[in-house]
């Protein structure tokens, strides 16, 4: 969520596309410059507005949709064995070390 003075809150995006729509002969780059945003950003919001209307100006997730869906579908808690494995693998220098720790195998090679 953007802070109140951000240039491109949903209300700021609406202002941008209203200015572009009101002055169709004026370059979008000039309007973007007046609003203090990049030309690329202005074109992106204009394209979303043309495609989706005002709904296209709403905030969206910055992560890819498939990752967002995985996050929503994954369980909120992990099994204790899985959680222990994650802690060990993060602390170890390799998965082989983690495997030895879990199985209790000695570090000496035979």
C-alpha positions in Angstrom: 0.0 0.0 0.0 1.4 3.4 -0.9 1.7 6.3 1.5 -0.7 9.2 1.3 1.6 11.5 -0.7 2.7 8.9 -3.3 2.4 10.1 -6.9 0.8 6.9 -8.1 -1.9 5.9 -5.6 -5.0 4.7 -7.4 -6.3 8.3 -7.2 -3.1 9.6 -8.8 -3.4 7.0 -11.5 -6.9 8.1 -12.2 -5.7 11.7 -12.5 -3.0 10.6 -14.9 -5.4 8.7 -17.2 -8.0 11.5 -17.0 -5.3 14.0 -18.2 -4.3 11.7 -21.0 -7.9 11.2 -22.1 -8.7 15.0 -21.9 -5.7 15.9 -24.1 -5.4 13.2 -26.8 -3.1 15.2 -29.0 -0.6 15.9 -26.3 2.3 13.4 -25.9 1.9 11.1 -22.9 5.6 11.8 -22.1 4.8 15.5 -21.4 1.9 14.6 -19.1 4.1 12.0 -17.3 6.9 14.6 -16.9 4.4 17.1 -15.3 3.3 14.4 -12.8 6.9 13.5 -12.0 6.7 9.9 -13.3 8.5 8.1 -16.1 7.1 7.9 -19.6 7.1 4.1 -19.4 5.0 4.1 -16.2 2.5 6.5 -17.7 2.1 4.3 -20.8 1.7 1.2 -18.7 -1.1 2.7 -16.6 -2.8 4.2 -19.7 -2.7 0.7 -21.3 -4.1 -1.0 -18.2 -6.9 1.7 -18.1 -7.8 1.2 -21.8 -7.9 -2.6 -21.3 -9.6 -2.9 -17.9 -11.1 0.5 -17.2 -10.9 2.0 -13.7 -10.4 -1.5 -12.2 -7.1 -1.6 -14.0 -5.8 1.2 -11.8 -6.1 -0.7 -8.6 -3.1 -2.0 -6.7 -1.9 -5.4 -7.6 0.5 -8.0 -6.2 4.0 -7.5 -7.3 4.8 -11.2 -7.3 3.9 -13.4 -10.2 0.3 -14.8 -10.0 1.5 -18.5 -9.9 3.5 -17.7 -6.7 0.6 -15.9 -5.2 -1.6 -18.9 -5.8 0.9 -21.2 -4.3 1.1 -19.1 -1.2 -2.6 -19.1 -0.9 -2.9 -22.9 -1.4 0.0 -23.9 0.8 -0.7 -25.0 4.4 -0.1 -22.3 7.0 1.8 -24.6 9.2 4.4 -27.3 8.4 4.7 -30.7 10.0 7.2 -30.8 12.9 9.6 -33.1 10.9 9.5 -30.7 7.9 10.1 -27.7 10.1 13.1 -29.4 11.7 14.5 -30.3 8.3 14.2 -26.7 7.2 16.0 -25.4 10.3 18.9 -27.9 9.8 19.3 -27.2 6.1 19.4 -23.5 6.7 22.0 -23.9 9.4 24.2 -26.4 7.5 26.7 -25.8 4.8 25.3 -28.5 2.5 22.4 -30.9 2.3 24.8 -33.8 2.9 25.7 -32.3 6.3 22.1 -31.9 7.1 21.4 -35.5 6.1 24.2 -36.8 8.4 22.8 -34.8 11.3 19.3 -36.1 10.8 20.3 -39.7 10.4 22.9 -39.6 13.1 25.6 -40.9 10.7 29.2 -40.3 11.6 31.2 -37.8 9.6 34.1 -40.3 9.1 34.2 -42.0 5.8 34.4 -45.8 5.6 
